[in-house]
Amino acid sequence: MFDYNSFTNAVIQANKELYGYINTHMTQSDLEESSQIGFGGDRTLNIDIIAENIFIKYLSSFGDIFSEEVGSISNNSNIKIIIDPLDGSHNFASSLEYYGTSVAVKKNDEYIAGYVCNLCTAVLVYRENEDVNRVNILTEQFLSSYENSNPNISIFERAYAYPKIALKLKENSIKYRSPGAAALSLANARNYQFVLFAGKLREFDIAASLYINKDLEIFKNDEFLIITKNYSNLLLIKEIIKVDLP
């Protein structure tokens, strides 16, 4: 049986160590591009590799790691751990305080846990089985779980690449932001009218948040992911994104 308590503690410790490194040991060279091309196709920064190594250190004993930076590390277990060790790394490199980490756990090809940490607020949101929890990674104290019952903004990640959809949202008087860290935005979907993620949907970006929000309304195809609390919002955004379909 998968040891949720031990794994959750390991995720907290990995995030705590990365938080500490970022805030006390960062150097200019950490923000430089490495010679490595990540598994997702992006050129990695040195900090991406540092973050990945921290997560591998804490999590590899629980199963096979599948990371945005190096891909699959091994293939010996029925437990797969999908990690994005620095979600929003370009935000991070530009001192835009919206970045974090993402971890999803898959057992026998079925997701069983998801963890997304905001490294700017030190808050980890996670779901194991049925409960969604929030914990401060520095104090390890659980936080009250609350959500905005009447949100008036939405999130549209990668809006810059979809001007037709952006225009349709404007025509429908929908206020949105495009902050640039997909996992963070998706994980907190219950606090917005909706989150729309457009473009290449990679498992590293979406797996943890899909599990955290499995009780919400979700639409996913090859190019778009919508998560919302409100079914009418889901229908509206599905109609709007048709302007960008062939």
Secondary structure as GFF3:
##gff-version 3
##sequence-region A 1 246
A	DSSP	alpha_helix	4	24	.	.	.	ID=ss1
A	DSSP	three_ten_helix	28	31	.	.	.	ID=ss2
A	DSSP	beta_strand	33	37	.	.	.	ID=ss3
A	DSSP	beta_strand	43	45	.	.	.	ID=ss4
A	DSSP	alpha_helix	46	59	.	.	.	ID=ss5
A	DSSP	three_ten_helix	60	62	.	.	.	ID=ss6
A	DSSP	beta_strand	64	67	.	.	.	ID=ss7
A	DSSP	beta_strand	71	72	.	.	.	ID=ss8
A	DSSP	beta_strand	79	87	.	.	.	ID=ss9
A	DSSP	alpha_helix	89	93	.	.	.	ID=ss10
A	DSSP	beta_strand	100	107	.	.	.	ID=ss11
A	DSSP	beta_strand	110	118	.	.	.	ID=ss12
A	DSSP	beta_strand	123	128	.	.	.	ID=ss13
A	DSSP	beta_strand	131	136	.	.	.	ID=ss14
A	DSSP	beta_strand	142	143	.	.	.	ID=ss15
A	DSSP	beta_strand	154	157	.	.	.	ID=ss16
A	DSSP	three_ten_helix	159	161	.	.	.	ID=ss17
A	DSSP	alpha_helix	163	171	.	.	.	ID=ss18
A	DSSP	beta_strand	176	177	.	.	.	ID=ss19
A	DSSP	alpha_helix	182	187	.	.	.	ID=ss20
A	DSSP	three_ten_helix	189	191	.	.	.	ID=ss21
A	DSSP	beta_strand	195	198	.	.	.	ID=ss22
A	DSSP	alpha_helix	203	212	.	.	.	ID=ss23
A	DSSP	beta_strand	217	220	.	.	.	ID=ss24
A	DSSP	beta_strand	224	228	.	.	.	ID=ss25
A	DSSP	alpha_helix	231	240	.	.	.	ID=ss26
A	DSSP	three_ten_helix	241	244	.	.	.	ID=ss27
###
